[in-house]
Amino acid sequence: MRIILLLLITAFVIMPLSTVGAEKAKTIDELAKMYDSSQCKSCHAEIYAQWEKSHHARPLMGVKGGLMLTPLALKKGEKGATAFSEDDPKKMKISNFPCFKCHLPQAVTSAEDSVAAELAEALLAKDSAKVGKLQITCMVCHNEKALIHKRELGAPEKGVIYGNKDVASHAGGKIKKSAIMKDSVFCGQCHGLGPNLEFDQAFQCANLYGSYLHNYVSGGGTKSCQDCHMQKGDHLIAPNFNDDKQTSELLAKALTLDVETLGYEWLRKAATYVPKVVVNTKIVSSAGHRIPDG
């Protein structure tokens, strides 16, 4: 019996970190702490500053500070409520927030239903400070979403940062190479292929990646999402739709408008001239996907 007990103790001591602390977050604060990336700021200050201005830093806030998931939190039957709404916000579960699939993927894997209920109450109370704690942090992209062939590679290792190459020694823990970090499929995990048909109540959502594959790549395009949106490693990942000037400038680069006009007078009958104009317009997009999308 003593030998068995010693073996059990030994097994617990050498247990991989990936299985320790596997308990899911019960509150918004716990989930935010699990994926907190503030430790990255000391060494990667410029990248961190870019990320703080990005939509990844406020994935549940929408544009201009709006609380985009509020309709889900409304009571069933209430004006503006959705098919995923409940008759009581306290009954909300992770499955009631299909948007988590992309806007907060760590909630799907690492949060209890109590987090969803807390979020619903925060949305109804317009508690932007609490909702704003839930972010797509460095650890979401560089760990949670870094591997897509999990049947062969397994799940991302806890505490490991995934990047473009292996780094044996790193202040935040070791870095392992991810084969998809520079590939558009990495972004395509969230900026998807189109309708989300896997839910009981299917709905249309982002299909930038589908547009990129079926229009841009099929037409001979060779650039990746990162080539255009992360030039020189920019983690703002433009556009920042809260910045009207920057958004307008980016769209102006991507879209050209040619207008040709022909004015003439139509002689309907003797001495009766009707002014006419023919306007031909041509809009050409140089973007790697359709505009707009969301």
C-alpha positions as CSV (number, residue, x, y, z in Angstrom):
1,M,0.0,0.0,0.0
2,R,2.9,2.4,0.9
3,I,4.5,1.7,-2.5
4,I,1.3,2.5,-4.3
5,L,0.9,5.7,-2.4
6,L,4.4,6.7,-3.2
7,L,3.8,6.0,-6.9
8,L,0.7,8.1,-6.9
9,I,2.5,11.0,-5.2
10,T,5.4,10.8,-7.6
11,A,3.0,10.7,-10.6
12,F,1.4,13.9,-9.3
13,V,4.7,15.7,-8.8
14,I,5.9,15.0,-12.3
15,M,2.5,15.5,-13.9
16,P,2.8,17.8,-17.0
17,L,1.8,21.4,-16.5
18,S,-0.8,20.9,-19.2
19,T,-2.9,18.8,-16.9
20,V,-2.4,20.8,-13.8
21,G,-4.8,23.7,-13.3
22,A,-7.1,22.2,-15.9
23,E,-10.1,23.5,-13.9
24,K,-12.2,25.9,-15.9
25,A,-12.7,29.6,-15.0
26,K,-15.9,30.3,-13.0
27,T,-15.8,34.1,-13.3
28,I,-14.8,36.7,-15.8
29,D,-11.8,37.7,-13.7
30,E,-10.6,34.1,-13.5
31,L,-10.8,33.7,-17.3
32,A,-9.1,37.1,-17.9
33,K,-6.3,36.0,-15.6
34,M,-5.9,32.7,-17.3
35,Y,-5.1,34.4,-20.6
36,D,-3.5,37.6,-19.2
37,S,-0.6,38.6,-21.5
38,S,0.5,41.8,-19.6
39,Q,3.9,40.1,-18.9
40,C,4.6,40.4,-22.6
41,K,4.6,44.2,-22.4
42,S,8.0,44.6,-20.8
43,C,9.9,43.0,-23.7
44,H,7.5,43.7,-26.6
45,A,6.3,47.2,-25.7
46,E,5.7,48.4,-29.3
47,I,3.8,45.3,-30.3
48,Y,1.8,45.4,-27.1
49,A,0.9,49.1,-27.7
50,Q,-0.3,48.2,-31.2
51,W,-2.4,45.3,-29.9
52,E,-4.0,47.6,-27.2
53,K,-5.4,49.8,-30.0
54,S,-6.6,46.8,-32.0
55,H,-10.0,45.2,-32.1
56,H,-8.4,42.0,-30.7
57,A,-8.1,44.0,-27.5
58,R,-11.8,44.7,-27.4
59,P,-13.5,41.7,-29.2
60,L,-16.8,42.0,-27.4
61,M,-17.0,45.8,-27.6
62,G,-17.8,46.2,-31.3
63,V,-17.2,49.6,-32.9
64,K,-17.1,52.9,-31.0
65,G,-17.4,51.2,-27.7
66,G,-20.7,49.4,-28.4
67,L,-21.5,46.2,-26.5
68,M,-22.1,44.0,-29.6
69,L,-23.3,40.9,-27.7
70,T,-26.1,42.6,-25.8
71,P,-28.9,41.2,-28.0
72,L,-27.9,37.7,-26.9
73,A,-28.3,38.7,-23.2
74,L,-31.8,40.1,-23.7
75,K,-34.8,38.1,-22.4
76,K,-36.3,35.7,-24.8
77,G,-39.2,37.4,-26.6
78,E,-38.0,40.8,-25.7
79,K,-37.6,43.2,-28.7
80,G,-34.1,42.7,-30.2
81,A,-33.5,39.3,-28.5
82,T,-32.1,36.4,-30.5
83,A,-32.8,32.7,-30.8
84,F,-30.0,32.1,-28.4
85,S,-31.5,34.3,-25.7
86,E,-33.0,32.8,-22.4
87,D,-36.0,33.9,-20.4
88,D,-33.6,34.8,-17.6
89,P,-30.0,36.1,-18.2
90,K,-28.8,34.0,-15.2
91,K,-29.6,30.9,-17.3
92,M,-27.1,31.9,-20.0
93,K,-24.5,29.3,-20.9
94,I,-21.4,29.2,-23.0
95,S,-23.5,27.6,-25.8
96,N,-25.8,30.7,-25.7
97,F,-22.9,32.8,-27.1
98,P,-22.1,31.3,-30.5
99,C,-20.0,34.5,-31.1
100,F,-17.5,33.1,-28.6
101,K,-16.3,30.8,-31.4
102,C,-14.2,33.7,-32.8
103,H,-14.7,36.7,-30.5
104,L,-13.6,34.8,-27.3
105,P,-12.5,31.2,-28.2
106,Q,-10.8,30.7,-24.8
107,A,-14.3,30.8,-23.2
108,V,-15.3,27.7,-25.2
109,T,-12.4,25.7,-23.9
110,S,-11.6,27.2,-20.6
111,A,-14.8,28.7,-19.0
112,E,-17.8,27.4,-17.0
113,D,-21.3,28.5,-17.9
114,S,-21.2,30.8,-14.9
115,V,-18.9,33.1,-17.0
116,A,-21.6,33.4,-19.6
117,A,-24.2,34.3,-17.0
118,E,-21.9,36.9,-15.5
119,L,-21.3,38.4,-18.9
120,A,-25.0,38.5,-19.7
121,E,-25.6,40.5,-16.6
122,A,-22.7,42.8,-17.4
123,L,-24.0,43.5,-20.9
124,L,-27.5,44.4,-19.6
125,A,-25.9,46.7,-17.0
126,K,-23.8,48.3,-19.7
127,D,-20.7,47.5,-17.6
128,S,-18.1,48.2,-20.2
129,A,-15.2,47.8,-17.7
130,K,-16.2,44.2,-16.9
131,V,-16.9,43.2,-20.5
132,G,-13.7,44.9,-21.6
133,K,-11.7,42.4,-19.5
134,L,-12.4,39.7,-22.0
135,Q,-9.8,40.0,-24.8
136,I,-8.1,38.2,-27.6
137,T,-4.7,38.3,-25.9
138,C,-1.3,37.3,-27.0
139,M,-1.8,33.8,-25.4
140,V,-5.0,33.3,-27.4
141,C,-3.3,33.6,-30.8
142,H,0.2,32.3,-29.7
143,N,-1.2,29.3,-27.9
144,E,-4.9,28.6,-28.1
145,K,-5.2,29.1,-31.9
146,A,-1.6,28.2,-32.8
147,L,-2.2,24.6,-33.9
148,I,-5.0,23.3,-36.2
149,H,-3.9,19.7,-36.8
150,K,-4.7,18.6,-33.2
151,R,-5.3,14.9,-34.1
152,E,-1.7,14.6,-35.1
153,L,0.0,17.4,-33.0
154,G,-2.2,17.3,-29.9
155,A,-3.5,20.4,-28.2
156,P,-1.3,23.4,-27.7
157,E,0.9,22.9,-24.6
158,K,0.0,25.0,-21.6
159,G,2.6,27.7,-20.9
160,V,4.2,27.3,-24.4
161,I,4.3,30.3,-26.7
162,Y,4.1,29.4,-30.4
163,G,5.8,31.5,-33.0
164,N,7.6,31.4,-36.4
165,K,10.5,29.4,-35.0
166,D,11.7,27.3,-32.0
167,V,13.4,29.3,-29.2
168,A,14.9,27.2,-26.4
169,S,15.1,30.0,-23.9
170,H,12.5,32.8,-23.5
171,A,11.5,35.0,-20.6
172,G,7.9,33.9,-20.7
173,G,8.7,30.2,-21.3
174,K,9.9,28.2,-24.3
175,I,8.8,29.1,-27.8
176,K,7.8,26.4,-30.3
177,K,7.3,26.7,-34.0
178,S,3.8,26.8,-35.4
179,A,3.6,25.8,-39.0
180,I,0.6,28.1,-39.7
181,M,1.7,31.4,-38.0
182,K,2.5,33.1,-41.3
183,D,-0.3,31.4,-43.3
184,S,-3.7,32.9,-44.0
185,V,-5.3,29.7,-42.6
186,F,-4.2,31.0,-39.2
187,C,-6.5,34.0,-39.6
188,G,-9.1,32.0,-41.3
189,Q,-9.9,30.1,-38.1
190,C,-11.9,33.2,-37.0
191,H,-12.2,35.3,-40.1
192,G,-14.1,32.4,-41.7
193,L,-15.5,30.6,-44.6
194,G,-19.1,31.8,-44.2
195,P,-22.3,30.6,-42.5
196,N,-21.8,28.9,-39.1
197,L,-23.8,25.8,-39.9
198,E,-22.6,23.8,-36.9
199,F,-25.0,25.5,-34.4
200,D,-28.6,24.4,-33.8
201,Q,-29.5,27.9,-35.0
202,A,-27.2,28.5,-38.0
203,F,-26.3,32.1,-38.8
204,Q,-24.3,34.1,-41.3
205,C,-21.0,35.7,-40.1
206,A,-17.6,36.6,-41.4
207,N,-16.4,35.0,-44.6
208,L,-13.3,37.0,-45.4
209,Y,-11.2,33.8,-45.6
210,G,-13.7,32.2,-48.0
211,S,-13.7,35.3,-50.2
212,Y,-9.9,35.4,-50.0
213,L,-9.7,31.7,-51.2
214,H,-12.5,31.7,-53.8
215,N,-11.9,35.1,-55.3
216,Y,-8.4,36.4,-54.6
217,V,-6.3,33.2,-54.6
218,S,-8.3,31.6,-57.4
219,G,-7.6,34.8,-59.4
220,G,-3.9,34.5,-59.0
221,G,-3.4,36.4,-55.8
222,T,-0.3,35.4,-53.8
223,K,-0.3,37.6,-50.7
224,S,-1.3,36.3,-47.3
225,C,-3.6,38.1,-44.8
226,Q,-0.4,38.9,-42.8
227,D,1.3,40.4,-45.8
228,C,-1.4,43.1,-46.0
229,H,-2.6,43.5,-42.5
230,M,0.5,42.8,-40.5
231,Q,3.2,44.6,-42.5
232,K,6.5,44.6,-40.5
233,G,4.8,42.6,-37.8
234,D,2.2,45.4,-37.0
235,H,-0.1,43.9,-34.3
236,L,-2.7,46.6,-34.8
237,I,-3.9,44.4,-37.7
238,A,-5.6,47.3,-39.4
239,P,-8.1,48.6,-39.9
240,N,-9.1,50.0,-36.6
241,F,-12.7,50.9,-37.3
242,N,-12.7,53.3,-34.3
243,D,-10.3,55.4,-36.3
244,D,-12.3,57.0,-39.1
245,K,-9.4,58.7,-40.8
246,Q,-7.2,55.5,-40.9
247,T,-10.1,53.4,-42.1
248,S,-10.9,55.9,-44.9
249,E,-7.3,56.0,-46.0
250,L,-7.1,52.2,-46.1
251,L,-10.3,51.8,-48.1
252,A,-9.1,54.6,-50.5
253,K,-6.0,52.5,-51.2
254,A,-8.1,49.3,-51.8
255,L,-10.9,50.8,-53.9
256,T,-10.7,52.8,-57.1
257,L,-13.7,54.5,-58.8
258,D,-13.7,55.5,-62.4
259,V,-16.6,57.6,-63.7
260,E,-17.4,58.5,-67.3
261,T,-20.2,60.8,-68.3
262,L,-21.8,61.7,-71.5
263,G,-24.2,64.7,-71.7
264,Y,-26.6,65.3,-74.6
265,E,-30.0,66.6,-75.6
266,W,-32.7,64.3,-76.8
267,L,-34.8,65.7,-79.6
268,R,-38.1,64.2,-78.6
269,K,-40.0,66.2,-81.2
270,A,-39.5,69.4,-83.2
271,A,-38.2,72.2,-80.9
272,T,-38.4,70.0,-77.8
273,Y,-35.0,69.2,-76.4
274,V,-34.7,67.0,-73.3
275,P,-31.3,67.1,-71.5
276,K,-29.9,63.6,-70.8
277,V,-26.8,62.2,-69.2
278,V,-25.2,58.8,-69.3
279,V,-23.0,57.9,-66.3
280,N,-20.8,54.8,-66.4
281,T,-19.1,53.8,-63.2
282,K,-16.5,51.2,-62.5
283,I,-15.3,50.2,-59.0
284,V,-12.3,48.0,-58.8
285,S,-11.1,46.4,-55.5
286,S,-7.4,45.6,-55.0
287,A,-8.1,44.0,-51.6
288,G,-7.6,40.3,-51.1
289,H,-11.3,39.8,-50.2
290,R,-14.6,41.5,-50.5
291,I,-15.5,44.7,-48.7
292,P,-17.2,45.0,-46.4
293,D,-17.4,42.0,-44.2
294,G,-18.2,41.4,-40.5
